[in-house]
Amino acid sequence: MLIMTKADPVATARELVVERFPQARQAWLAGSVVLGLATETSDLDIPVLLDAVEVHRETLRYRGWPVELFVHTEASIHQFLALDLARRRPSLARMISTGVPLVSGTAGDGVRRECAAVLAAGPGFLDAVGLAYARYTLTDQLDDLAGGAAPPVRDAIAFDVWRGSAELLLACAGRWTGTGKWLVREVQALDEDDGSDYANRLHDGLHEALDGRPDALTVVADEILQQAGGRLGDGFYLNAPPLQRAES
């Protein structure tokens, strides 16, 4: 739950935008506070759209709230949407399309519609090279997990298996991925859509693996790998990217 002494998040965000960016075409309050997922440490995520600005990200505190500002032009938003698509994480598209508009008027509506379309379309499926590399990486991590290691190393390997499994699951479904809490939320959303229970199974498997019992995590990881073609070790081949020629 939110700390009750904090001011209303929407009113606070709007006041900050008026104070800091009086020429803003639009700004949006996004993130956990508008998605009903806020905790006592949640901040105010505010992407801001201006006609001309030095594109930047800034962290500050305002009226008792921690704030993350993402200050953009329309051109930079397009660039960041392309970057987010390439890494399969819709950070900016989600903030703008699901955020609460803070500036009256219709300026920014086109950008918001574009972000909503990108978010709804998803990242598509991995190409053959990307899928093979994901399979190979998770296979290697599972081999390490089965090999046994001292608890600190074992725990790091188990976490990598959990994350690699979740990311491969989402890739096989053509879904967005994420980091930290957003990776969990994306898997939960997939579970809700297809009636599966991968988020809970991965969570439980990770906890057992951290306790030295990797079988459950291995089972769910292999189940996800089967959706992608199974484990891949021997026979994996990947060309290196072209080397940059050194300037003389």
Order of alpha helices (4+ residues) and beta strands (2+ residues): alpha-beta-alpha-beta-beta-beta-alpha-alpha-beta-alpha-alpha-alpha-alpha-alpha-alpha
